């Protein structure tokens, strides 16, 4: 499996983990005042999702630009 496939697969698993932590956050809030670690637990996953998502977003543009530079 190539580097891009690892990024895509990791992004998928991160999105599942992020969703679980957000749901757990809502459950904890429904039961009372949640501890700070529960409230902030989705944030590291969110930042990882941001970086992997931006990588996948810009990948076609970078590839197109490198193909054009090779052809010129």
N, CA, C and O of each residue as an XYZ file, in Angstrom:
288
protein
N       0.862     -1.175      0.000
C       0.000      0.000      0.000
C       0.902      1.230      0.000
O       1.861      1.308      0.768
N       0.586      2.188     -0.867
C       1.388      3.390     -1.013
C       1.116      4.412      0.078
O       0.214      4.262      0.902
N       1.933      5.457      0.049
C       1.833      6.533      1.042
C       0.453      7.191      1.028
O      -0.121      7.434      2.089
N      -0.079      7.478     -0.144
C      -1.393      8.126     -0.241
C      -2.498      7.236      0.304
O      -3.442      7.723      0.927
N      -2.383      5.935      0.071
C      -3.393      5.015      0.589
C      -3.359      4.973      2.122
O      -4.400      4.872      2.770
N      -2.160      5.052      2.688
C      -2.052      5.078      4.157
C      -2.696      6.345      4.722
O      -3.375      6.295      5.748
N      -2.485      7.459      4.065
C      -3.088      8.722      4.522
C      -4.614      8.627      4.457
O      -5.304      9.024      5.396
N      -5.135      8.103      3.353
C      -6.592      7.966      3.208
C      -7.181      7.030      4.250
O      -8.206      7.336      4.858
N      -6.530      5.886      4.458
C      -7.027      4.919      5.439
C      -6.939      5.511      6.844
O      -7.857      5.347      7.649
N      -5.852      6.189      7.134
C      -5.725      6.835      8.444
C      -6.778      7.903      8.651
O      -7.312      8.044      9.752
N      -7.082      8.656      7.609
C      -8.115      9.684      7.700
C      -9.477      9.057      8.007
O     -10.252      9.590      8.802
N      -9.753      7.939      7.379
C     -11.031      7.247      7.649
C     -11.119      6.794      9.099
O     -12.141      7.001      9.754
N     -10.048      6.175      9.608
C     -10.060      5.694     10.990
C     -10.091      6.851     11.977
O     -10.742      6.762     13.018
N      -9.393      7.932     11.660
C      -9.444      9.102     12.523
C     -10.852      9.682     12.587
O     -11.291     10.139     13.642
N     -11.559      9.664     11.461
C     -12.921     10.198     11.461
C     -13.851      9.350     12.324
O     -14.745      9.881     12.983
N     -13.642      8.037     12.321
C     -14.445      7.167     13.191
C     -14.142      7.459     14.652
O     -15.056      7.593     15.466
N     -12.850      7.559     14.985
C     -12.469      7.843     16.374
C     -12.970      9.215     16.811
O     -13.408      9.385     17.949
N     -12.906     10.189     15.915
C     -13.405     11.529     16.235
C     -14.907     11.490     16.518
O     -15.375     12.102     17.478
N     -15.645     10.786     15.700
C     -17.089     10.684     15.895
C     -17.416     10.038     17.232
O     -18.329     10.477     17.931
N     -16.678      9.003     17.587
C     -16.902      8.323     18.870
C     -16.620      9.273     20.032
O     -17.383      9.305     20.997
N     -15.539     10.043     19.955
C     -15.238     10.965     21.053
C     -16.262     12.091     21.158
O     -16.563     12.546     22.261
N     -16.795     12.543     20.039
C     -17.830     13.585     20.087
C     -19.113     13.028     20.703
O     -19.750     13.695     21.519
N     -19.490     11.822     20.320
C     -20.680     11.199     20.910
C     -20.478     10.989     22.407
O     -21.384     11.248     23.200
N     -19.293     10.521     22.794
C     -19.001     10.344     24.220
C     -19.058     11.679     24.961
O     -19.475     11.742     26.118
N     -18.641     12.728     24.290
C     -18.698     14.064     24.873
C     -20.135     14.475     25.148
O     -20.436     14.996     26.222
N     -21.022     14.248     24.193
C     -22.432     14.592     24.394
C     -23.062     13.742     25.491
O     -23.866     14.238     26.280
N     -22.701     12.471     25.539
C     -23.229     11.605     26.596
C     -22.749     12.094     27.958
O     -23.530     12.156     28.907
N     -21.477     12.438     28.056
C     -20.938     12.924     29.323
C     -21.598     14.233     29.742
O     -21.838     14.452     30.930
N     -21.891     15.095     28.789
C     -22.558     16.359     29.114
C     -23.996     16.137     29.565
O     -24.516     16.884     30.393
N     -24.636     15.107     29.016
C     -26.011     14.815     29.418
C     -26.068     14.280     30.839
O     -27.077     14.436     31.527
N     -24.986     13.649     31.277
C     -24.958     13.074     32.620
C     -24.515     14.060     33.692
O     -24.562     13.746     34.881
N     -24.094     15.222     33.291
C     -23.646     16.227     34.262
C     -22.448     16.965     33.716
O     -22.199     16.972     32.510
N     -21.712     17.585     34.612
C     -20.529     18.354     34.225
C     -19.380     17.383     33.927
O     -18.882     16.714     34.833
N     -18.959     17.305     32.659
C     -17.889     16.362     32.315
C     -16.519     16.912     32.710
O     -16.329     18.126     32.776
N     -15.570     16.019     32.970
C     -14.206     16.490     33.244
C     -13.589     17.126     31.990
O     -14.047     16.894     30.871
N     -12.570     17.907     32.197
C     -11.962     18.654     31.094
C     -11.370     17.721     30.043
O     -11.413     18.040     28.855
N     -10.820     16.581     30.444
C     -10.196     15.696     29.465
C     -11.226     15.123     28.506
O     -10.897     14.811     27.362
N     -12.483     14.976     28.960
C     -13.534     14.485     28.063
C     -13.924     15.581     27.078
O     -14.157     15.316     25.899
N     -13.992     16.804     27.570
C     -14.396     17.917     26.717
C     -13.368     18.156     25.612
O     -13.733     18.424     24.467
N     -12.085     18.057     25.958
C     -11.032     18.378     24.991
C     -10.497     17.148     24.249
O      -9.596     17.289     23.422
N     -11.009     15.984     24.511
C     -10.493     14.768     23.861
C     -10.684     14.747     22.341
O      -9.852     14.144     21.664
N     -11.715     15.358     21.758
C     -11.810     15.341     20.292
C     -10.806     16.246     19.580
O     -10.581     16.074     18.382
N     -10.202     17.194     20.273
C      -9.358     18.182     19.602
C      -8.111     17.616     18.926
O      -7.839     17.997     17.787
N      -7.331     16.724     19.561
C      -6.178     16.176     18.837
C      -6.577     15.440     17.560
O      -5.904     15.547     16.535
N      -7.676     14.696     17.632
C      -8.158     13.993     16.444
C      -8.612     14.975     15.378
O      -8.420     14.741     14.185
N      -9.212     16.068     15.808
C      -9.662     17.080     14.855
C      -8.479     17.705     14.111
O      -8.556     17.935     12.904
N      -7.394     17.979     14.824
C      -6.214     18.549     14.167
C      -5.582     17.554     13.211
O      -5.141     17.939     12.128
N      -5.528     16.278     13.588
C      -5.001     15.263     12.672
C      -5.885     15.134     11.435
O      -5.384     14.969     10.323
N      -7.201     15.208     11.632
C      -8.114     15.178     10.493
C      -7.920     16.398      9.595
O      -8.001     16.294      8.371
N      -7.666     17.541     10.203
C      -7.422     18.754      9.425
C      -6.197     18.581      8.526
O      -6.254     18.877      7.333
N      -5.095     18.105      9.095
C      -3.867     17.970      8.318
C      -3.982     16.902      7.242
O      -3.534     17.111      6.115
N      -4.576     15.761      7.571
C      -4.709     14.717      6.550
C      -5.719     15.137      5.477
O      -5.544     14.811      4.303
N      -6.758     15.845      5.865
C      -7.730     16.321      4.891
C      -7.147     17.375      3.965
O      -7.412     17.364      2.763
N      -6.357     18.284      4.516
C      -5.703     19.286      3.668
C      -4.704     18.632      2.721
O      -4.581     19.044      1.567
N      -3.994     17.623      3.196
C      -3.059     16.901      2.333
C      -3.807     16.281      1.154
O      -3.384     16.409      0.005
N      -4.923     15.608      1.446
C      -5.679     14.963      0.373
C      -6.339     15.988     -0.539
O      -6.523     15.724     -1.727
N      -6.697     17.150     -0.007
C      -7.315     18.184     -0.821
C      -6.323     18.753     -1.833
O      -6.667     18.933     -3.001
N      -5.107     19.034     -1.400
C      -4.122     19.668     -2.275
C      -3.344     18.678     -3.139
O      -2.643     19.096     -4.060
N      -3.450     17.392     -2.868
C      -2.697     16.393     -3.618
C      -2.954     16.442     -5.127
O      -1.983     16.404     -5.882
N      -4.189     16.525     -5.614
C      -4.395     16.593     -7.070
C      -3.786     17.836     -7.708
O      -3.289     17.776     -8.833
N      -3.820     18.963     -6.997
C      -3.257     20.188     -7.546
C      -1.738     20.108     -7.645
O      -1.148     20.566     -8.623
N      -1.114     19.529     -6.636
C       0.343     19.380     -6.650
C       0.750     18.390     -7.731
O       1.732     18.617     -8.437
N       0.012     17.300     -7.870
C       0.329     16.305     -8.891
C       0.168     16.901    -10.288
O       0.999     16.658    -11.162
N      -0.878     17.669    -10.501
C      -1.101     18.296    -11.813
C       0.030     19.268    -12.129
O       0.514     19.316    -13.260
N       0.451     20.041    -11.130
C       1.513     21.015    -11.346
C       2.840     20.297    -11.658
O       3.607     20.755    -12.504
N       3.103     19.186    -10.981
C       4.357     18.473    -11.254
C       4.315     17.803    -12.631
O       5.338     17.716    -13.310
N       3.129     17.328    -13.046
C       3.008     16.751    -14.402
C       3.234     17.812    -15.470
O       3.864     17.551    -16.494
N       2.710     19.018    -15.220
C       2.902     20.096    -16.180
C       4.363     20.519    -16.245
O       4.864     20.863    -17.315
N       5.048     20.495    -15.106
C       6.457     20.888    -15.093
C       7.316     19.855    -15.809
O       8.304     20.212    -16.450
N       6.949     18.565    -15.707
C       7.691     17.517    -16.412
C       7.488     17.602    -17.922
O       8.407     17.343    -18.700
N       6.280     17.965    -18.322
C       5.961     18.037    -19.744
C       6.500     19.275    -20.444
O       6.644     19.292    -21.666
N       6.794     20.298    -19.676
C       7.256     21.562    -20.289
C       8.720     21.562    -20.624
O       9.235     22.554    -21.140
